[in-house]
Amino acid sequence: MAAEIGRREGMNWIKTSERLPEIDDFDVLVYCEDTQEMFVGEYIGKFSGRDLFQYACDERGQRIVCNPTHWQPLPEPPSDERREG
């Protein structure tokens, strides 16, 4: 169902092997195929031949990273159509 909604709303996954966001530029949604998990993170660069994205920090402030297979820009936040003017 979520994949179907994403296709309808124009959310397209980009393979990390084809294109990467700029380093430390903006948060993106990443998909890690090995764990089948999605995270919001930012691209921090290539380390030991792997393109790494940071998605959290541990209690000591150390980066928690993943090496996803795909990414996409985050959608725009919802707008409140009932704004008072």
N, C-alpha and C positions, 0 to 999 in steps of 0.2 A: 504494500500500500504506500509506504513512504517513498519508494523508488518511483512509483507511478505519479505521485504528487510532484516530486522533484522534476520529472520529465515534463509535466504539464506547465510548471512555473519557470522553465528555462534554466534550471540548475544543472550545470554540466561539469562533470569531473574532468580534471586535467591530469594526465599522467606526469609524474615527477620526472620520468625519463625523457619527456618531450619539452617541458617548460617548468620553470620554478619562479615563485614570486621573488621580488627583491629582498635582500637580506635585511632583517629587522624593519621591514617597511610597514607591514600591516598584518593583522590577524586574519587567518584563513581557516577553513574547515579542512581537516586532513582525515584520510582513511588509511588505516594500517591493516593490510590484507592478512598478515600472519595472525593477528589477534581478533580481526574483524571488528575493530573498534573505531569510533570517530572521536576526534578531539578538536578543540579550537586552539590553535597555536600559531607561532610565527617562525618563519624560516630563519635559521641562524647560521647556515653555511654547510660546507662539505668538510667532514672530519673522517679520516681513515677511509676515504672513498665512499662515504655514505652521506646523503643529503639529510641533514637533521633539522627537525622542527621542535622547538621547546613548547610544551603545553602546561608545565607547572614547575614549582620549586619545592624542594624538600625542606624539612625543618631547619637545616643548616644553610639554606639559600642556594643549594646546588641545583642546577638545571635538571629537570626530568625531560627527557627527549624521546622522540620516536623517529623512525625512518619509514614514512608512509609511501604508498605506491601511487596515491592520487591526492589532489587537493582542489579546492574551489574557493572563490571569494565568498565571504559571508553575505547572506541576503540583507537587504535594507531592513532596518527595524520597522515594526508596525507603526502606522501613522494613526493618530486619533482624529477621525473624521468629525468628531463632535466638538472640536475646539471652539471655545468661546472667543469672539472677536471684539 
